[in-house]
Amino acid sequence: EAGHRVILVTVAETWGSAPRQPGAWALVRDDGALIGSVSGGCIEDDLVQRMRTGKFTNNRPVDVVSYGVTREEAARLGLPCGGTLRLVIENAPGLEQMQHLLQRTQMGHITARTLDLASGQVTLTDATSKDALAWDSQRLTTLHGPQLRLLIIGAGQISNYLASMAQALDYAVTVCDPREEYRTTWQVAGVQLIADMPDDAVLALNADACTAIVALTHDPKLDDMALLEALKSPAFYVGALGSRANTAKRKARLHQYFDLSQEELDRLHGPVGLFIGSRTPAEIAVSILAEMTAVRHGVPRHNIGQKPVTVDRETCSLA
């Protein structure tokens, strides 16, 4: 908007160990200002230097650049384990088109952005959460969706830490607690704090596959109300605080009084979070967010917390 020239850099594909996965973005301005990342930092330094010295021009709409092709270059740039990555560089991304993409994302639409490398033309089309990045050296399609959302039931101490940590991972956080004494002591900025009843809050959220719902009041009168609706929703993660014994009792209640199916009950993560021996509220929040991350990336439940023995190239490239 200020008249600066900008390049848009996208990771198209990687080999070996790469700090960022395909689809990662960075923008570099003509004065060297940078936002986003495509590596651990060294490649960004090189891109900034090349931008400042005029190596990227408007003569071609798109450049394709590879880094780490040789061991010497990988060592020079600090790429781990001889990793290689291919970058697609748009020399003049359209401001109006980028604003349109931002508007679609803010409205909750999942969008496929397809770049034709020969012409530099970009098209935006509707997509779903099941679609994936596509790259064939002629066209690059990246996916852009709504921000991740997290609904926390209860405004207690664990919720304070979980909300703060979740914001760092780009979640839009809503905290629901009908108890005034808990709402008056809430201190985390940037969080929507509501006083609705938990089941109403879940319904109003209109949860989708980018939504996580965590019940942390430890009060069945509140948590069960939220879980009743959450377990019927498309939310990718539903969890509730409580011991194994309390979790078993909760599932029995939900099945007996609310007629939730076994399939719906099996979606409940309880005790919530990974088992890491957590004791403090902050440690519990870490365990919850770690499990949410694993579920979001499709790690099977029996593998969560386990280090894979081998990792092939296809697995590494999954976004």
Sequence and secondary structure as in RCSB ss.txt:
>XXXX:A:sequence
EAGHRVILVTVAETWGSAPRQPGAWALVRDDGALIGSVSGGCIEDDLVQRMRTGKFTNNRPVDVVSYGVTREEAA
RLGLPCGGTLRLVIENAPGLEQMQHLLQRTQMGHITARTLDLASGQVTLTDATSKDALAWDSQRLTTLHGPQLRL
LIIGAGQISNYLASMAQALDYAVTVCDPREEYRTTWQVAGVQLIADMPDDAVLALNADACTAIVALTHDPKLDDM
ALLEALKSPAFYVGALGSRANTAKRKARLHQYFDLSQEELDRLHGPVGLFIGSRTPAEIAVSILAEMTAVRHGVP
RHNIGQKPVTVDRETCSLA
>XXXX:A:secstr
  S  EEEEEEEEEESS SS TT EEEEETTS EEE SSSSHHHHHHHHHHHTT S TTSSEEEEEE SSHHHHH
HHT GGG EEEEEEESS  HHHHHHHHHHHHTT  EEEEEETTT  EEEEE  TT   EE SSEEEEEE   EEE
EEE  SHHHHHHHHHHHHTTEEEEEE   HHHHTT   TT EEE S HHHHHHHHT  TTEEEEE S  HHHHHH
HHHHHTTS  SEEEE   HHHHHHHHHHHHHHH   HHHHTTEE S S  S   SHHHHHHHHHHHHHHHHTT  
GGGTT   S   HHHHT  
